[in-house]
Amino acid sequence: MFSGSGAARTPVVLGALAVACLLAMLAAVRFGSTPLSTSEVLEALRGSGDLGARAIVVDLRLPRVVQ
């Protein structure tokens, strides 16, 4: 029924799942009642950018995502 290629496909599937998880986390941090662009979120995660955006991302949204 199945060929022996399941072991070779496993790293590809795990990589795709990891990318999907990272994209879902970015979307969860990006979208909220205060709109933030992807660049604003990435700047806030790097510790630069607008103080308000940093506070929203680091203090409010990121803890909810990793919880």
N, C-alpha and C positions, 0 to 999 in steps of 0.2 A: 504494500500500500504506500509506504513512504520510502524514499530513497535515503541513503546514508548521509545526505548533505545537511542534516539538522544541526550538527555540531559546527559546521562551517557558517551557518546562517546565524547562530546565536550571537556573535559579537556585533553583527549588523543590526539585529533586532534590539540588543541592549543599547547600542549607540543611538538608534532612532528614538528609543524610549527616553534616554537621557536628554536628548535635544528637545523632545516634546515637553519634558518636565521643566527644563530651563525656560522655554517659551511661555509655558503656563505661569511660571513664577513671575516672569517679566510682565506679563499681562495683568496679573493680580496686583503687582506693585504699581503699574502704570495707570490703571483705570480706577476712578473713585469719584467722589463728589467734587473734588477740585481737579480739573483736567491738567495732566502733565504729559509732555511729549516724551518720547523714548529717550531723546538726548538729555532732557532734564533729569530723568530717572537715572541714567547712566552717570551723569555728572554728580548727582547726589550720592550715588553709591561709591564713587571715587573720592568723595569728600570735598568736591569743589562745586561751583555753581551757586545758585540762589539759596539763601539761608532758609527761606520759607519752604522751598522744594525739598531741601535736605531734611528739614524737620518733619515734613509730611512723609517722606519716604523712609527715613531711618527710624523715626520715633513711632509712627503710626502703622504704615502699610507693611513694611518689612517684617516686623514682629508677628503680624497676623499670618503672613505667608509661611514663615518657618515654624510656626507653633504647631 
